[in-house]
Amino acid sequence: MKHKMNLVSSAFKSINSGEKTVEMRLNDEKRAEIAVGDEIEFENIDTHQKLNCTVIKLTRYKDFFELYSNFNKIKIGYKENEAANAEDMYAYYSKEQIEKYGVLAIEIKLI
């Protein structure tokens, strides 16, 4: 199955360079359809450039704090000189959404 997701430019560039190998999302109904082996087409919301990845692993967590504690910050999209903070995800999802659905680490490989 092929899925489509939008990304901010910084995350898009990090995936395209091969640094970011884990996409973090709310584990809502849409993400529950994703399976290992599926393809994801990411679109840069600013440039509309697209890239394709294969899903190689899925891991569900209760929240982003748990997810962050299981991954190297580079793999989830931070630079070496940046502090990784799970609260950064509140810019995208509310605490209520996270409590309701949990979160998903989507490990990907650039095609």
MIDRENZA-592428 format. One record per residue: residue number from 1; y, z, x of N, C-alpha, C, O in turn. Coordinates in pm, 1 decimal, decimal comma. Atoms other than C-alpha are relative to their C-alpha. Layout:
N
SITE    n       n_y       n_z       n_x      ca_y      ca_z      ca_x       c_y       c_z       c_x       o_y       o_z       o_x
SITE  NUM         Y         Z         X         Y         Z         X         Y         Z         X         Y         Z         X
...
This chain:
111
SITE    n       n_y       n_z       n_x      ca_y      ca_z      ca_x       c_y       c_z       c_x       o_y       o_z       o_x
SITE    1    -117,5       0,0      84,4       0,0       0,0       0,0     124,4       0,0      89,4     123,4      57,1     198,5
SITE    2    -125,8       3,4     -74,4     355,5     -67,1     117,0     104,4      81,7     -75,3     120,3      68,2    -196,6
SITE    3    -104,2     -85,5      54,5     635,0     185,0      61,3     132,9     -38,5      64,0     136,1     -92,8     174,5
SITE    4    -133,8      26,8     -53,5    1010,6     148,0     109,1      79,0     129,4       1,4      78,2     206,1     -94,9
SITE    5     -82,5    -119,6     -14,5    1241,6     419,8     238,1     127,8     -36,1      73,2     129,1    -122,0     161,5
SITE    6    -128,1      18,3     -67,4    1604,6     432,5     340,4      17,5     105,7     107,7     -34,0     217,1      97,2
SITE    7     -27,9     -92,6    -109,9    1723,8     593,4     661,8     145,6      -9,8      42,5     206,5    -116,5      35,5
SITE    8    -130,9       2,5     -64,3    2055,3     693,6     812,9     -16,3     -69,3     135,3    -126,2     -74,4     190,4
SITE    9       6,0      79,0    -123,8    2142,5     492,7    1124,3     -63,0      72,9     118,0    -140,9      14,1     193,1
SITE   10      52,9     -73,2    -116,1    2059,7     765,5    1375,0    -152,3      10,8      -6,3    -219,3      -7,5      95,4
SITE   11     145,5      -9,6      13,9    1706,1     815,4    1237,0     -64,9    -136,5      17,2    -170,8    -148,0      79,0
SITE   12      52,2     136,0     -12,8    1652,1     439,4    1212,5      -9,6     -39,5     147,8    -111,3     -92,5     192,4
SITE   13      -1,8      34,7    -142,9    1751,1     391,6    1577,9    -105,6      78,6      77,5    -168,7      24,4     168,3
SITE   14      99,7     -82,5     -68,9    1526,0     679,7    1689,2    -142,5     -47,8     -25,9    -226,9     -43,0      63,6
SITE   15     132,6      56,1      29,2    1223,7     529,7    1512,1     -16,1    -132,4      73,4    -120,1    -158,3     133,9
SITE   16       6,3     132,2     -63,6    1303,7     182,4    1643,6     -19,3       9,6     151,2     -81,8     -77,8     211,3
SITE   17      14,4     -18,5    -145,0    1323,2     315,9    2001,5    -134,8      62,7      36,5    -173,3      64,4     153,4
SITE   18     129,0     -63,8     -24,7     988,0     493,7    1962,0       8,3     149,0      25,5     -94,5     213,5      46,4
SITE   19     -14,4    -143,4     -23,5    1131,0     842,4    2009,9     -42,7      81,8    -121,7    -119,1     177,5    -108,8
SITE   20      32,3     -72,0     123,9    1104,3     959,2    1648,1    -129,8     -57,7     -55,6    -137,3    -175,8     -89,3
SITE   21     130,4      44,6      49,6     743,2     941,5    1534,1     -44,0      76,0    -125,1    -154,7      55,9    -175,1
SITE   22      30,1     -77,7     119,5     756,1    1182,2    1239,9     117,8     -11,2     -96,1     229,5      29,0     -63,5
SITE   23    -101,5       3,4     105,1     950,1    1113,5     921,4     -26,5     117,9     -91,9    -140,7     143,0    -130,7
SITE   24      12,1    -120,4      82,2    1017,8    1424,5     712,5      56,7     -28,6    -137,7     169,7     -75,8    -150,8
SITE   25     -43,7      25,1     137,3    1039,8    1399,6     335,8     -46,6     111,9     -91,3    -137,8     187,9     -58,7
SITE   26      46,5     -86,9     106,6    1011,5    1606,6      23,2    -133,8     -55,5     -46,5    -150,3    -177,2     -53,7
SITE   27     131,6      45,5      45,3     651,3    1591,0    -100,1      -0,2     -16,4    -153,2     -81,1      43,6    -223,9
SITE   28     -12,8      22,8     143,7     756,2    1469,4    -444,7    -100,1    -104,7     -47,7    -186,5    -148,4      28,4
SITE   29      95,3      94,7      57,9     572,9    1230,2    -676,2      -6,8    -131,6      78,4    -114,8    -187,4      97,8
SITE   30      -4,4     126,7     -73,9     685,9     923,2    -479,5     -76,7      11,1     132,1    -154,2     -78,2     166,2
SITE   31      67,2     -17,8    -130,0     563,1    1060,5    -143,4    -147,4      34,1     -16,4    -226,8       9,1      74,3
SITE   32     140,3     -35,4      23,6     238,0    1186,2    -296,5     -88,6    -124,2      -4,0    -210,4    -114,1      10,4
SITE   33      75,0     126,0       3,6     134,7     819,6    -323,5     -31,2     -55,4     139,4    -111,4    -147,8     152,7
SITE   34      18,9      50,3    -136,4     146,8     769,4      55,0    -135,1      44,4      54,3    -176,0     159,1      36,1
SITE   35     130,3     -30,0     -59,5    -187,4     751,8     235,8      -1,9     -50,5     144,4      72,4    -141,5     181,3
SITE   36      19,6      47,0    -137,2    -295,6     715,5     597,4     -42,7    -146,7      -5,6    -127,8    -184,6     -86,0
SITE   37      28,3     142,8      -2,6    -306,8     345,0     680,1     100,8     -82,4     -77,9     107,3    -204,2     -61,2
SITE   38    -104,2      71,1      74,7     -22,8     256,5     442,4     110,6     -45,8      94,0     121,4       0,7     207,5
SITE   39    -114,0      50,0     -76,2     282,8      69,6     563,6     128,1      49,2     -66,2     137,4      55,5    -188,8
SITE   40    -131,4     -38,7      51,2     641,1     192,4     528,7     103,0     -94,9      58,8     108,9    -115,3     180,0
SITE   41    -112,8      81,5     -42,8     938,1     -41,8     542,2     124,1      89,0      -6,6     165,4     131,0    -114,8
SITE   42    -121,8     -79,9      -6,6    1242,3     155,1     656,6     119,6     -93,4       4,2     119,1    -194,4      74,7
SITE   43    -123,8      78,6      -0,7    1588,6      18,4     584,7     115,1      88,9      42,4     134,1     198,3     -10,7
SITE   44    -119,7     -68,6     -45,9    1900,4     127,2     769,8     104,1     -10,9    -110,8     140,7    -121,6    -150,0
SITE   45     -91,7       2,9     113,4    2144,9     227,6     494,2     136,2     -59,6      35,3     210,9     -99,8     -54,0
SITE   46    -128,8      55,6     -40,4    2442,9     106,2     698,4      -7,6    -149,2      32,4      78,4    -226,8      -9,1
SITE   47       9,1     138,8     -46,5    2323,2    -221,0     851,4     -96,8     -85,2     -81,8     -95,8    -207,9     -72,1
SITE   48     105,5      65,4      80,3    2037,7    -306,3     609,1    -108,5     -64,6      85,4    -190,2    -141,8      35,4
SITE   49     108,6      45,1     -88,2    1820,5    -383,8     911,9    -127,7      70,9     -44,2    -122,7     183,6     -93,5
SITE   50     127,3     -57,2      43,2    1452,4    -321,2     842,3     -98,5       6,9     115,5     -92,3     -72,7     209,2
SITE   51     111,7      -7,5     -94,5    1151,9    -211,0    1044,2    -120,8      53,2     -74,4    -107,2     121,6    -175,8
SITE   52     124,7     -37,4      66,1     787,9    -152,1     954,2     -82,7      91,5      88,6     -90,6      74,2     210,2
SITE   53      84,7     -97,0     -68,3     559,4     133,9    1046,4    -129,2      18,7     -78,4    -135,2      -5,3    -198,9
SITE   54     126,9     -37,0      61,5     200,9     232,9     978,0      -9,1     151,9      -2,2      27,8     218,1      94,8
SITE   55      20,6    -144,2      12,3     122,2     584,0     853,7    -129,8      35,2      72,3    -236,3     -16,6      38,6
SITE   56     119,4     -36,9     -75,5    -117,6     745,0    1101,7     -50,6     141,0     -32,3    -166,0     173,9      -5,0
SITE   57      42,3    -134,7      37,0    -121,8    1104,9     973,1      99,5      57,9     -99,9     219,3      30,6     -92,0
SITE   58     -82,8     -70,3      98,0      11,1    1312,1     682,6     -33,4     147,9       4,0    -150,5     186,0       2,6
SITE   59      21,9    -144,0       2,5      60,0    1688,1     689,1      99,6      61,8     -97,3     219,9      37,2     -88,7
SITE   60     -84,3     -65,6      99,1     193,2    1895,1     400,9      33,1     142,1      46,3     -50,5     212,3     103,1
SITE   61     -47,4    -133,7     -35,2     398,1    2210,5     456,1      72,8      59,9    -119,4     117,1     -12,3    -208,7
SITE   62     -70,9     -64,9     110,8     553,9    2467,7     224,7     150,7     -22,7      10,2     219,3     -28,6     -91,8
SITE   63    -143,6      23,4     -16,8     900,3    2409,0     374,3      27,1     -62,3     136,3     -63,7     -79,4     217,5
SITE   64     -35,8      64,7    -126,2    1090,1    2248,4     660,5      -6,4      97,0     118,2     -24,0      52,7     231,7
SITE   65      13,1     -97,4    -108,7    1084,4    2572,5     864,3    -141,3      -5,5      58,2    -159,0      -4,3     180,1
SITE   66     138,8      10,2     -44,0     705,6    2550,9     880,1     -23,4    -133,5      71,6     -87,4    -137,2     176,6
SITE   67      15,8     131,7     -61,6     718,0    2177,0     956,9      62,7      -1,3     140,2      -1,4     -43,3     236,5
SITE   68     -70,6       0,9    -128,6     975,1    2220,3    1236,4     -75,4      78,6     106,8     -72,7      42,2     224,4
SITE   69      70,9     -83,1     -98,2     761,7    2489,5    1401,2    -125,5     -69,1      54,2    -184,5     -22,2     151,6
SITE   70     120,9      69,7     -42,9     474,5    2240,9    1436,9      24,5    -129,6      75,9     -70,8    -197,9     113,5
SITE   71     -29,7     126,1     -68,3     655,8    1950,0    1604,3     106,3      16,8     107,4     196,1     100,4      97,0
SITE   72    -102,5      12,1    -102,6     851,6    1873,3    1916,4     124,3     -60,0     -65,8     113,1    -152,5    -146,2
SITE   73    -122,7      43,6      67,2    1215,9    1821,2    1816,7      30,5    -148,2      20,9      93,9    -209,7     -64,9
SITE   74     -22,9     143,3     -24,9    1226,3    1471,5    1972,8     -78,8     -82,5    -102,1     -27,8    -181,3    -154,8
SITE   75      85,4      74,4      93,5     939,4    1354,5    1749,8      53,5       1,1    -142,8      23,8     -89,6    -220,6
SITE   76     -54,7      -5,4     135,6    1126,9    1463,7    1435,8     143,5     -51,0      -6,1     207,8     -43,5    -110,9
SITE   77    -127,8      70,6       5,1    1449,0    1289,9    1536,8     118,8      62,8      69,1     230,4      12,0      58,6
SITE   78    -111,7     -61,3     -72,7    1657,7    1523,2    1748,9       4,1     -50,6     143,5     -97,1     -93,3     199,1
SITE   79     -16,8      33,7    -141,9    1796,5    1444,5    2092,2     -26,2     125,9      83,0     -22,5     237,6      31,5
SITE   80      30,5    -111,4     -90,7    1713,7    1661,9    2393,7     111,0     105,5      -0,6      83,2     225,2       6,4
SITE   81    -113,4     -93,0      -7,1    2064,0    1815,6    2391,8      39,5      57,4    -136,4     139,5     128,6    -146,1
SITE   82     -30,7     -50,0     133,4    2057,7    1893,3    2016,8     -92,3     115,6     -37,4    -208,4     120,0       3,1
SITE   83      81,4    -109,7      51,5    1937,5    2210,6    1850,7     -65,7     -45,3    -130,0       1,6     -96,4    -219,5
SITE   84      73,6      34,4     121,9    1668,3    2149,4    1588,7       8,4     117,3     -96,0     -31,3     228,9     -62,8
SITE   85     -18,0    -105,5      98,8    1746,4    2346,6    1275,3     -50,2     -50,8    -135,0       2,4    -148,4    -188,4
SITE   86      58,7      41,4     127,4    1536,8    2320,0     958,4     102,9       0,5    -113,1      87,8     -73,6    -210,3
SITE   87    -104,4      -2,5     102,9    1846,8    2404,3     753,4      77,2    -131,4      -7,1     146,2    -156,6    -105,9
SITE   88     -63,1     132,5       2,8    1976,8    2056,3     846,2     -51,4     -81,5    -118,8      20,0    -168,2    -169,3
SITE   89      60,8      76,7     108,8    1743,4    1924,5     574,0      61,6      32,0    -135,6      37,7     -39,9    -232,6
SITE   90     -69,3     -30,8     124,9    1953,9    2095,2     305,2     106,8    -105,2     -31,2     156,6    -110,8    -143,6
SITE   91     -93,0     110,4      25,4    2188,7    1798,4     344,5     -65,1    -106,6     -87,5       3,9    -186,4    -151,0
SITE   92      75,0     100,8      75,5    1915,6    1590,2     178,6     -70,9      57,9    -122,8     -83,1      -8,9    -225,5
SITE   93      79,9     -61,2     106,5    1718,5    1833,5     -39,4      47,0     142,1     -25,9      85,7     213,4      66,6
SITE   94     -38,6    -137,0      34,7    1800,6    2153,4    -226,5    -116,9      95,8      26,0    -232,1      53,7      36,0
SITE   95     104,2    -102,2     -16,6    1610,9    2478,2    -173,4     -97,0      -3,8    -117,7    -217,4      15,6    -100,7
SITE   96      83,4       5,5     120,2    1483,8    2444,0    -530,1     -99,7    -116,3       6,7    -216,1    -100,6     -30,1
SITE   97      89,9     114,8     -14,2    1339,6    2097,2    -462,7    -109,9      30,4     101,9    -226,7      -1,3      79,3
SITE   98      96,3     -32,6    -105,8    1171,0    2221,1    -144,3    -103,1      99,8     -52,5    -222,6      84,4     -27,2
SITE   99      92,7     -98,7      56,8    1020,6    2521,5    -326,2     -93,6     -64,3    -102,2    -211,3     -28,9    -109,2
SITE  100      79,7      64,3     104,9     898,1    2299,8    -611,6    -106,9     -92,3      57,2    -222,0     -88,1      13,7
SITE  101      89,5     104,8     -47,6     739,2    2018,1    -408,4     -65,8      27,4     135,2    -173,7     -25,1     163,0
SITE  102      44,6     -10,2    -138,2     692,0    2136,5     -51,4      50,6    -121,9      76,1     125,9    -203,0      22,3
SITE  103     -50,6     109,8     -82,6     751,5    1892,9     231,7    -116,1     -70,7      69,2    -228,0     -19,8      75,1
SITE  104     101,5      84,8     -57,6     563,6    1619,5     410,2      44,3     -51,6     136,1     154,9    -103,3     151,4
SITE  105     -20,5      61,8    -131,5     541,2    1520,9     775,6     -80,6    -128,5      -0,1    -203,0    -126,0     -12,7
SITE  106      65,0     130,7      -0,2     464,7    1149,2     790,0       1,9     -50,9     144,4     105,4     -95,3     193,9
SITE  107       7,6      50,1    -137,5     345,4    1055,0    1137,6     -20,6    -150,6      -6,2    -108,2    -201,0     -76,5
SITE  108      -5,1     145,4      10,3     414,0     688,5    1197,5     -11,5     -67,2     136,1      14,0      -8,2     241,1
SITE  109       6,6      84,6    -119,2     356,1     410,2    1445,3      72,7    -129,3     -33,0      43,1    -194,1    -133,4
SITE  110     -75,9     122,5      18,1     599,7     121,2    1478,6     -92,0    -120,7      10,1    -175,1    -128,6     100,6
SITE  111      82,0     121,8      -2,4     440,3    -214,7    1398,9      72,3    -106,0      83,7      21,7    -217,1      99,7
